[in-house]
Structure formats: structure tokens, C-alpha cells
Amino acid sequence: MGTGNGYHMVENEHLLHDDNNHEVEKGIISRENWRENWRCTWETSAKALTTLNIFLLIVLVSMLGVSSVTIRQKCVPDTELPALPYSPVREDGYVRYVNKRFAPSKLFQSETSDELEAAWNKTMGSTDGVVQLPKSIASRLDRSIESFVEPGQYIYGVGMFHQLHCLNRIRRTFYADKFFPGESKDDIDFHKNHCFDLLRQSILCAGDVSMVYWWNQSYTYTDERGQEQYSQRYLSMSNVEKARHSFAYWDVEARCHDTDAIYEWAEKNKVNVGVNQELFNGSTGDP
């Protein structure tokens, strides 16, 4: 029995040992398979991620290249712009910009009258934009005359006011008998032609790029719902007829210098009234 029991015990031990070995082997195989599968999965995922990253990098670089070209076409870097000519107005911080919409003025489109002349005089400022500057500033500008009232001060004029003066001078030549009764025709023509040339160059310098448009107000109307509709006249016209009956409109928005700031600077630096009256007879003299 002992032997039998021993036999059975040994047999049971062998059976248990065999089963355990089988389970252990299965566990080892399972872990090895999991590790192999994980390694394969990781390698595949890593390759996919690397490929995706490379693709995204190529797309990003391409987009940056296109953006760079687009920006270069639309904007000129400051380094490519010519240096700004020196102006004490700019140095003092009075060059500012505002967006304005042009609008017709019945007053400034009217014939000469006391009201219109008063408006023009106001536009010219208290001294027609003539200012006096100390030598420290004048030395950085083109040479100009020294004030005979205040030595050490030099006489200059802000360009905007000279251009306004020229426009006003041309306007007044249409009423020469009223405004220039003592001037010869040659003198009147000289100043007129000088001013035409100045304004021509000033306009080209400013290079306004706002868009003038052609239209006729009768081409549309507002219906009872408040919606704009094309008029029957417009719909019945050919394109040639629409063009012939349209007008150039210039009530557009443009970026402008803040003229209030320029007026303020000119007033702070205005010339002695005596100099303006004695030297220019109350107006900005033209060469």
C-alpha cells in the first residue's frame, strides 16, 4: 500500500508537474507573442507617424512658401522703401493717418462769394502755413531765409498749404479783375502755370489709388421693403447706353493724412505775423 501510495503520489506529482509545465509554457508563449505583436504594432505605428509627420512638414513648408510669396507681392518691406525725407512735422509726431470718404461740397463748388472766400481763408490757416524754425532744425532742411523780426529763426512753409495756396490761386484767376486788379496778365499767367505744375507733381507724388466709379443715381431705386432694385430705365438700356449716361463718382474712402494734426503743428510754429505781412504781403509768395 505504501508502495502503491508512493506510486500514486509520484504519479500525481508527475501529473501536477506536467500540467504546471504546460501552463507555464503557455504563459511564456503568450507573453512572447504579446511582446512580438506589440513590437510589430509599434514599429508599424511609428513608421506611419513618421510618414505622416514628413507629409505634414512638406505641406507646412509649401504653405509658408506660398504665404511668403503672397505677402511679398502685397506688402513691400520697410527695408525696400526709400528713406523718408526729413520733416520736423514728422519728427514731432504730427504725421498721422485717418480714413476719410470724399464728399462733394456745395460751398467749395460754388462761384466766388463772401462765404466761399471766408471758407478758403480758414482753410489756409492763420499764416498760410508759413512757419519759423530754429537753426538746429533749419540746418537739416534746404536753405531758407532768416527772419528779420526774430534773428535765429528761419522761414519755411508746409507743403500742404503751398498746394492749397496754388489751388486757390488758380481758382482766383477765373476772377482776375476782382482778385488781381493790379497784376499784369503775364504775372497772372506765370503764377497760374507755376501752380498747375506744382499741383501736377503733387498729385503724382501722392498717387491716390482709390477707385473712382461710374454710375447714375437713376439706375436704382429703393422699393417699399427698403431694398435696392434696378430701375426699369436701367434694365431697358444697352451696356453702351448705360456707359453714355453714367457719371464719374469720387465719393470713395481713402487713407489720408490727419490734416487736423498738420494744422496744429503749423499753428504752434507759425511765423511772426509781421514777417508774413511784410515779406509776402499776406500770402505765400511763389518763386
C-alpha positions in Angstrom: 0.0 0.0 0.0 2.9 2.2 0.9 4.4 1.5 -2.4 1.0 1.9 -4.0 0.5 5.2 -2.2 4.0 6.2 -3.1 3.4 5.3 -6.7 0.2 7.2 -6.7 1.9 10.1 -5.0 4.7 10.1 -7.6 2.2 9.7 -10.4 0.1 12.6 -9.0 3.3 14.6 -8.7 4.2 13.9 -12.3 0.7 14.8 -13.4 0.8 18.0 -11.5 4.3 18.8 -12.8 3.2 18.1 -16.4 0.2 20.3 -16.1 2.2 23.2 -14.5 4.8 22.9 -17.2 2.1 23.1 -19.8 0.5 26.2 -18.2 3.9 27.9 -17.7 4.9 27.1 -21.3 1.6 28.5 -22.5 2.2 31.7 -20.4 5.7 32.1 -21.7 4.5 31.7 -25.3 1.6 34.1 -24.7 3.9 36.8 -23.3 6.3 36.3 -26.1 3.5 36.5 -28.6 2.2 39.7 -27.0 5.6 41.3 -27.0 6.2 40.4 -30.6 2.7 41.7 -31.6 3.3 44.9 -29.6 6.7 45.3 -31.2 5.3 44.9 -34.7 2.4 47.2 -33.9 4.7 49.8 -32.5 7.1 49.6 -35.5 4.1 49.9 -37.9 2.6 52.8 -35.9 6.0 54.6 -35.7 6.5 54.3 -39.4 3.0 55.6 -40.1 3.5 58.5 -37.7 6.9 59.3 -39.2 5.4 59.3 -42.7 2.5 61.5 -41.6 4.9 64.0 -39.9 7.0 64.2 -43.0 3.9 64.8 -45.1 2.7 67.5 -42.8 6.1 69.1 -42.8 6.1 69.2 -46.6 2.6 70.7 -46.6 3.6 73.3 -44.0 6.8 74.3 -45.8 4.8 74.6 -49.1 2.2 76.8 -47.4 4.8 79.0 -45.8 6.4 79.4 -49.2 3.2 80.4 -50.8 2.4 82.8 -48.0 5.8 84.3 -48.2 5.4 85.0 -51.9 1.8 86.4 -51.4 3.0 88.7 -48.6 6.0 89.8 -50.7 3.6 90.6 -53.6 1.2 92.5 -51.4 3.5 94.3 -49.0 6.8 96.0 -49.6 9.1 95.5 -46.6 10.3 98.7 -44.9 13.9 97.8 -45.9 12.9 98.2 -49.6 11.3 101.6 -49.1 13.3 104.8 -49.8 14.3 106.8 -46.7 11.8 109.4 -45.7 12.9 113.0 -46.4 13.3 114.8 -43.1 10.4 116.8 -41.9 10.0 118.4 -38.5 6.3 117.7 -38.7 7.0 114.0 -38.8 9.8 114.2 -36.2 7.4 116.0 -33.8 4.8 113.2 -34.2 2.2 115.1 -36.2 2.1 112.8 -39.2 -0.9 110.7 -38.6 -3.4 108.9 -40.8 -7.1 108.6 -40.9 -9.6 107.0 -43.4 -11.9 109.5 -44.9 -14.7 109.3 -47.5 -14.6 112.1 -50.1 -17.8 114.0 -50.3 -19.0 116.9 -52.6 -19.1 120.3 -51.0 -21.7 122.7 -52.4 -19.8 125.6 -50.9 -16.4 124.8 -52.4 -18.1 124.0 -55.8 -19.8 127.4 -55.9 -18.8 130.6 -57.6 -17.0 133.3 -55.6 -18.9 134.8 -52.7 -18.1 136.3 -49.3 -19.0 132.9 -47.7 -16.7 131.0 -50.1 -13.8 133.4 -49.6 -14.1 133.1 -45.8 -14.0 129.3 -46.1 -10.9 129.4 -48.3 -9.2 131.8 -45.8 -10.0 129.4 -43.0 -8.6 126.5 -45.0 -5.3 128.4 -45.4 -4.8 128.8 -41.6 -3.7 131.9 -39.8 -0.4 132.4 -41.7 -1.0 130.3 -44.9 1.1 127.5 -43.3 4.2 129.7 -43.1 6.3 128.8 -40.1 9.6 129.8 -38.4 12.1 127.2 -37.2 15.3 127.4 -35.2 18.7 126.9 -36.8 19.0 123.4 -35.2 16.1 122.3 -37.4 16.7 124.6 -40.4 20.2 123.1 -40.7 18.6 119.8 -41.6 16.4 121.3 -44.3 17.0 123.1 -47.6 18.5 126.6 -47.0 15.9 129.3 -46.4 15.9 133.0 -45.4 16.3 134.1 -41.8 13.5 136.1 -40.1 14.3 139.8 -40.0 12.0 140.1 -37.0 13.4 137.2 -34.9 17.0 136.5 -35.8 17.9 132.9 -35.4 14.5 131.8 -36.8 14.2 130.6 -40.4 11.2 130.8 -42.6 9.6 127.7 -44.1 6.2 126.7 -45.4 4.4 123.4 -45.0 3.8 121.8 -48.4 0.1 121.1 -47.9 -0.6 124.8 -47.5 1.5 125.8 -50.5 -0.5 123.3 -52.6 -3.8 124.8 -51.2 -2.5 128.3 -52.0 -1.8 127.2 -55.6 -5.3 125.7 -56.0 -6.8 128.8 -54.6 -4.6 131.0 -56.8 -5.8 129.1 -59.9 -9.4 129.4 -58.8 -9.0 133.2 -58.4 -7.6 133.6 -61.9 -11.1 133.0 -63.1 -12.0 136.2 -61.3 -8.8 138.1 -62.1 -10.4 141.5 -62.2 -11.6 141.0 -58.6 -8.6 139.4 -57.0 -5.6 140.7 -59.1 -6.6 144.1 -60.4 -3.0 145.5 -60.2 -1.2 142.5 -61.8 -0.3 142.2 -65.4 -1.6 139.3 -67.5 2.0 138.0 -67.7 2.2 137.9 -63.9 -1.1 136.2 -63.5 -0.3 133.6 -66.2 3.1 132.9 -64.6 1.7 132.2 -61.2 -1.2 130.2 -62.7 1.2 128.0 -64.8 3.6 127.6 -61.9 0.7 126.3 -59.7 -0.5 123.9 -62.4 2.9 122.3 -62.5 3.2 122.1 -58.7 -0.2 120.5 -58.3 0.5 118.1 -61.2 3.6 116.9 -59.4 1.9 116.8 -56.0 -0.9 114.7 -57.4 1.5 112.2 -59.0 3.6 112.1 -55.8 0.5 111.3 -53.7 -0.5 108.6 -56.2 -4.0 108.1 -54.8 -5.1 104.5 -55.6 -8.7 104.8 -54.5 -11.2 103.6 -57.2 -13.3 106.2 -59.0 -16.5 104.6 -60.3 -19.1 105.3 -63.0 -22.8 105.3 -62.2 -26.1 107.1 -62.5 -28.3 107.5 -59.5 -31.4 106.9 -61.6 -30.2 103.3 -62.3 -31.5 102.1 -59.0 -34.4 102.8 -56.5 -35.4 101.7 -53.1 -38.7 99.7 -53.0 -41.4 99.6 -50.3 -39.4 96.9 -48.4 -36.3 99.1 -48.3 -34.4 97.0 -50.8 -32.5 98.5 -53.6 -33.7 97.5 -57.1 -32.6 98.2 -60.6 -34.8 100.8 -62.3 -36.8 100.0 -65.4 -34.7 102.5 -67.3 -31.5 100.7 -66.4 -32.9 97.3 -67.3 -34.1 98.6 -70.7 -30.7 100.1 -71.7 -27.9 98.5 -73.5 -24.4 98.5 -72.0 -23.3 101.2 -74.3 -26.3 103.4 -73.2 -25.6 102.7 -69.6 -22.0 103.9 -70.1 -23.0 107.0 -72.0 -25.4 108.1 -69.3 -23.2 107.4 -66.3 -21.0 109.9 -64.4 -17.7 109.6 -62.6 -18.2 109.4 -58.8 -15.4 110.1 -56.4 -17.1 109.8 -53.0 -14.8 106.9 -52.1 -12.9 106.1 -49.0 -9.2 106.8 -48.9 -6.3 106.9 -46.4 -5.4 110.5 -45.7 -3.1 112.5 -43.6 -4.7 113.7 -40.5 -4.9 117.4 -41.5 -6.0 118.5 -38.1 -2.6 117.4 -36.8 -0.8 119.3 -39.5 -2.9 122.4 -38.8 -2.0 122.1 -35.1 1.7 121.8 -35.8 1.7 124.8 -38.2 -0.1 126.9 -35.6 2.4 126.0 -32.9 5.3 127.0 -35.2 3.6 129.9 -37.2 5.7 132.7 -38.4 5.6 136.1 -36.8 2.7 137.9 -38.3 4.8 140.9 -39.2 7.1 138.7 -41.3 4.2 137.2 -43.1 2.7 140.6 -43.9 5.9 142.4 -44.8 7.6 139.6 -46.7 4.7 138.0 -48.6 2.1 140.8 -48.4 -0.2 138.4 -46.5 0.2 135.4 -48.8 2.8 132.7 -49.5 4.9 134.1 -52.2 5.8 132.0 -55.2 9.2 131.9 -56.8 
